[in-house]
Amino acid sequence: MRMTNMLHFTENHRFCVFRDFSLSSLDYKMLTKMYQPMVGAFAIGVYSTLYQQLEGDRVGFSSLEQQRTLFLSLDLEPGERGRKIFIEQTSKLEAVGLLQTVRRFLPESDDYVFEYQLYEPLAPAEFFRNQHLTYLLRDKVGKYTLLFLKDELVASEPEGFTDANGENLSVPFYELFRLNTQVFDDELEQGFAEAATTRDSKVKLDVVSKGFAYPDIIQRFPRGSRNRDYVEALKYRQDQLVEINIIAKKYELTLKETCALLDEDSVFDEDGSLRRDVLQYKANLYFRQGKKREDELERGLAKVVPLRAGDEEGTEEMAVEMAYYLEVPAIFQGQCDQHQYNMILRNDPYTKVLKRFFSQGSVPDGVLDVFEKIDLNYKLPEEVINVLVHYMHTSRRSWAKSSIEAVASDMLGKQVHTYEQAVEYTRDRAKLKERTEAGAGKTGGAAGGRTGGARGRGKSSKPVLPTVKGTKANGKLSPEEFAEMVKWAEKLDGNP
């Protein structure tokens, strides 16, 4: 039980106990043999006292009483010391899964009420499948005692059962019984719905989906809202409450955001049914807006760090080897030499390098956004981004978003992470472009000549591909002719 202020938990506050089970002889043995060594005899005594608040042949809620009766039953003195002892013992029960404490606010009495929700002990087989409980008990009683307890509580199967094949001879329900499916009893279903407790919905949500329970939502929901009646009806509409929690979990909504969405118009139909598509659409808008704010904050923080780091004194500049020097573009001729230009690309931030390439000194917002994304989302180093800027200018590529992202994606795919790798990448791209243009020029010239000749003859035909002419029959190649053939073969392979 988490209590930060002892004045919010006193013996004068009222309480009730909820349980939906009855303890058997096996459960009592599990409490004594398994749980008591882990939490202590006093904690098991608290559990037993809470269990006795409701008759043994009934399940549900006990009547509201002051916690003073609990303190007197447990021989705890009313006061801060007794409260701390009680909180400590209930915390142990909560840690091993025997208890859950809920604090509820009752508007009619303007006060808080504590609800102690009891859980039955685990069955022996299920207990030993629970690793953290098993290891905790091992630490308390020892390994050999634990194995002895397992043999005492779980009887092994007879010999020969392991290898024997079994056949299920059980009769299913619908082979023996027939229900009247033509009549739907509305009054019966309404009675079950009215008798359903908030505890039923809370167990399913907390254990299965870890979502918001009905009390959590209704306490935060505005009283004067026109959707108040619809939200109150969620107490009996477990299916709608589950859908709300699924959407809240999918789009990472807080309890406050969930209540705000349920307060908006068109989320519920006139009959109180939840419009799931509308709620999901509005939740997606919340999610996108929140993500956009986080991205903007992350970008803003990322911008501050490099500026401060660049202003620090004693920052060492990275040198560039002459083998990896890039040519100075024409727009910088007379402003810097080759060494200075490459030192700028290697050490300056990409924002400053971009300004140098735009004569007006103001970089368009679209270009800045693309390079900002490459820097913060793609995580390319500054020196690689600077080489990318140089390549975009010298190769006369378009400064459009798609063109820049295409080159950046190619760099990421080829694992370009250093200045030297980026320079090699740009040189390879330049060589590939030259070969492509040279091949296209040759093909275009040959095709143009043949097409012109065909037009002169008044015919339209496909261009004839060049073929290798055969040598003279029974003729031998001279060394010069053989060398010429090797030269032409290398050119055809694309290795000039």
N, C-alpha and C positions, 0 to 999 in steps of 0.2 A: 504494500500500500504506500503510495507516494503522498506524503503530507508535508508541506513546507511550513505550515503554520498550525500549531497545536490548538489554537482557538477555533479552527475550522473542524476539529474532530474532538468532541467532548462526550462525556457520559450523559449529557442532557439531550444530545441529538437522538432522533428516532432511527430505528433500523428495522429491516425485515430480512428473512432468509428465503431463498428460492432453491428448490431441488426437484428434479423430475425422476428420481430413482429411489430405491430402498436398498439398504445394505443387507447383504447376505452373509452367511458364515464365512464364505471365501473372502468377501470384501473385508470383514473384520480381521481375518488372518493376514491379508495383504497390508492392512494398516499397521498391524502390530509387528509383523516380521520384516516388511520391506520399507514402509514409509517412516516408521518411528525411528529407526537408526539414522535416517537422513535428516529429519527435521527436528527430532526430539520429542519427548513425551508431552511436554507442555503444549506444543503446537498441535499434536494429535488430540489433546484434551480440548483445545479451542475448537477443533473440527467437530468433535463429538458433541460439544455444547451447542454449536450452531445447528447440528443435525437434529438435535432433540427439540428445537423450537417448533417443529412441525410434527404432527402425529406420524407414527411409523407406517400406518396403513394409508397415508395420503401423500400426494405430491402437489407441488404448486408453491404458493407464497404463504408465509406465516403472517400473523397480524403485526401491525406496527407497535413497537414498544420502545421505551427509552433504553439506551445502551447501558444505563446504570445496572439493569438486571444482568447483563453479560459480565460486567465488572464484578458484581457480587458473586455470581456463580463461579467465576474463575479466581476468586479471592484476590482481586486486584484493587488496590486502594484508589478511590477517585482522585484524579489529579494528573499532573503532567507525567509523573513517573509511571503510573499505571497505563496511561495512554501509549507511552513509548514502548512498554513491554507488549501490549496488545498489538500494536502496529508491527513490531518485530516478528511476532509469531505468525500473524496473518501473512506477512511478506514471505515467510518460509513456505507456507501452504500454497501461496500463489506461484512461487517459483517451481514447485513440483507438480503443478497442474491440478490441485485439489480445490482451489478457491479462486474466485474472481470478484473483486470489489468494485461496485459502481456507486457513484454519488449522483443522486437525482435532486432536481430542484422542483418543489411543489409550489406553484403560484398562489394557491388558495391559502396556504399557511405561511408563505413567504420565508421558507426555510429549506434546508437541505436534509435529505433522508439518505441513509446508507443502505445499499442492498448487497447482501452477501450471497453470491451464487455458488453453490456447492457442486462439485463434480465427483462422481464415483471413482474409486481407485481403479487403476488399469487391471485388466485380467493378467494372470501370470505370463502367458505367451506374449501378449502385447507389451508387457513391462520389459521383458528381456529383449524385445526388438527395439526398444527405445535406448539408444546408445548412451546418451548423457545421463539418464537415470541409472542405468546399469553400472556405469563407471563411477558415479557418485557413491552408490552403495558399496562398490568394491573398495573405494577409498575409506569408507567408514568401518566395514566389518572384515575386509580382507577377501582375497580371491577364493580361498578354499571354502570359507563360510558361504560365499555367494553361490558357488557350485553346489554346495549341500542344500541350500534353500531352493535352488532350481529343481533338484531331484525330489525334494519334499513336496513342492507345489505342483509340479508337472509330471504326471505319470506317463511313462513311456509306453509305446504300443506293443502289443504282443509280438512274439518272435514269428518271423515269416511274413508279416504284413507288408514289409517294405518292398519285397520283390513280387508280391501277389498282385494280379490284375483285378481291379474293382469295377463293378457295374452298378450304375445308379438306378435303383428300382423305385425311387420316390414318385408319388403321384402328384402332378402339378394341380394348382387350385382350380383352373378352369376345366379340367377333366372331370372333376367331381361335383362342382357347384356351378350354378347358372344364376346370373344376376339379371334383374329386370332393367335393361338398359334403355327402355323406351321412356321411362319417367325420370326426370331430373328433379330432385327434391330441393327447391329453392330455400324453403324454410330451414331445412337441415343444414345446408351450406352456409346460410346466413348466421345460424346459431354457432357453427364452428368458427366462422370468421370473427364474430363478436367475442367468443371465448378465447380466441388466440391472444397470447400475451406478447408484449414487446420483447420478452426474454427469448421467445422462439425465433424471432427475426434476428435478434442480436447474436445468438449462437451461430446461426448460419452465416451471417455476414462476417463476424469476427474470425471464425475458424476457417471458413472456405475462401472468402474473397478479400478479407482484411479491409473492408470498406467502411463507409460511414453508416452508423446505425440510425434508426428513426429518431431516438432521443437527441442525438447530436444535431440532426438537421432541424428538428422542430424548435430547439432552443435558440438556434441562430436565425430562424426564419422570421421576417417581420410580421407582427400581429395584424397590421392594417392592410396587408396585401390581399388583392382579389383572388390570389391563388392559395390563400391560407387553407381553405376547406379541402382543396385537392391534395395539398401536402399532408394535412392531418389524415386524409384517407389512406396515405401510404402505410399507415400502421397495420392495415388489413390487406394491403396489396404487396405481398412479398415479391411477386414477380417484377413489379415496376421498380421497387427499391433495389433489386439486384441489377436491373438494367441501368439505373442511375449510377450505381457504383462501378459497373463495367465501363461506362463512358467516362466517369471521373478518373478511373485508373488509366484508361487508354490515353487521355489527354493531360494527365498529370495535374488535375484540378485540386485546389485546396477546398476545405469545407466552406470557406467564405465565398469562393467563386462558384461552387456548386449551388449554394443557396441563392446567389445572385442570378444564376441561370434559371433556376426554378421559379423565380419571382417575375421573369419576363413573360410578356404576352405570347400567345400561340404555342406555348410549351405543353399545355393541357387542352384536351378537347372539352366540349361542354358537359359531357358525361363524366369528366374526371380522368379519362384515360390519358396516359402519357404519350405524347407524340415524339417517338424516339428519334426520327429523322431530323426534326427541328432541333431537338436538344443536342444531337450530335453535331449538327451544322454550327450551332452557336458555340459549342465547346471547342470545335476546331478553330473558330475565329479567336477565341481566348488563347488557345495554344500557340497559334501563329503570331499573335501580337506579343505574347510573352517571349517567344523565341527571338523575335525581332529585337526586342528590348535587350535581351541577354547578348545577342550578337553585337549590337551597337555598343554596349558597355564593354564587352571584351575587346572590340576594336579600339575603343577610346583608351583603355588601359594599355593595350599593346603599342599604341602610338606614343604614349608618354615615356615608356621605358627606353626606346632607342634614342629619343631626343636627349634624355638625361645622360645616357651612357656616352653619347657623342660629345657632350660638353665636358666630360671629365678630363682632367689634365693627365698627361702621361699615357694616353691611349696609343698603343703601338699600331703602326700601319703595316698592312700585309704587303710584301713585295711581290712583284710579278716577274717571272723568268722571261727572258727575251724570246724564247721559243714560243711563248704563248701571247706575244704582243698582237693586238688587234690594230688594224689600220685606222688612222684618224679620219672621220668623215669630213666631207668638203665644208660643211657648215662650221667646223671648228678649226679650219686651216688658219694659221696666224694667231690663234688664241692659245694653243698649247702644243707641245711636241708629243711624240708617240709615247714616251715614258710617262709624261704627266697624264695623258689621256687614260692610259691603262691603270695608273694608280687611282684615278678618280673612279673608274669602273669597279676596281677591286675593293675600295674602302668607303666610298660615299654611300649614303642611303639612296634608295631608288627614287624617293620623292624629289631629291635634289637633281639626280641625273635626268629624270623626266623633264624638269623645268628647263634644263639646258637644251633639250632636243626640240622644244617648242619655242619658236622665236619670240612670241608675245610674252613668254614668261608665265603664262597661265595655262595649266593643263586642263583640258575638258573634264567635267565631272564623270562622264562615262568611262574615260580611260583610267582615271584615278580609281574608280570603283572596281574595275577589272583587276588592276594590279594590287589593290588592297585585298581583294579576295585571294589572289595568288599568294600573297604574303602571309595572311592570317589563316586561311583555310587550307591551302595547298602546302604551306610551310616551306616554300622554296627559300634558300638563303638569299641575302641581299645581293651578293656578288653575282649569283646566277641570274637574278632578276635584272640586274644592270646589263649583263651580256645579252639577255633577251631583248631589252630595250634597244641595244646597239644593233642586234640582228633585225629587228622589226624595221629600223630606219634604213640600214644599208641594203637589205634585200628588197626594199620598196614594197613591202607587204602592206595590206590594209590595216589601219588602226582600229578596225571594228572589233567588237567583243568576241565574236566567234573566231576571228583570225588569231587574236592574241591567245585565247584559251586553247586553241588547237596546238599551237607551238608549246605552251606551258604543259599541256597534258602529255605531249610527246616527250618532253624533258623528264616529267615524272615517271613515265613508263620506262624510259631508258636509264633511270637511276642517275640523273645528272645532279650532283650535290656540291661540286666544287667549281672554282673559277676555271681551272684547267679543263675539266670535263665539259664545261659549257663552251669554251673556245673550240675544243675539238668537235663538239656537236655542230656549231655554226659552220666550221670549215667543211665538215662532211655534207651538210645541207647545201653549201655553195657548190661543191664538186658535183653533187647529184643533179643540181639544177643545170649546171653547164653541160653535163652529158645529155640530159633530157633535151635541152634546147638544140645541141649539136645533132642529135639523132633526128629530131623533128625537122631540122633544116634540110638534112640530106633527103629524108623521105619526101618532104614537101617539094624539093626541086625536081626529083625524078618523076614524081607524080604529075607535076605541072607540065614538064616537057612532053610526057606521053599524052596527057590530056589535050594539050595544044595540037599535037599531031593528029590525034583522033578527030578533033573538031575540024581541022583542015580537010580531012577526008570526008567530013560530013557524018561521022559515026560517033556514038557515045559508048564507051566501053570502060571496064574497070582498069585501073592502072596495073601494068604488068610488073610483077616483082622481079628483082634482079636474080639471076641464076649464075652458078659457077660453070664456066665453059670448060669442056673436057680438053685434055692434051692430045697431041698427035698419037695415033696408034703406033705401038711398038717403039715409041720415042722415049729416050732417057732424059731426066731432068739434070740440068747443070747445077753446080753449087749455088750460083747466083739466083737461078729460078727457084730453087728450094728455099733459100733465105727469104725471097720475096713472098712465097706462099706462107711461110711461118709468120711473116710480118702481117699479112692480110688476115690470117687466122686470129692473131692476137687482137687486131682491131675489131673483128667481129665479136670476139668474147667480151669487148668493152674494157680491155686493159691496154690503153695506149702506152 
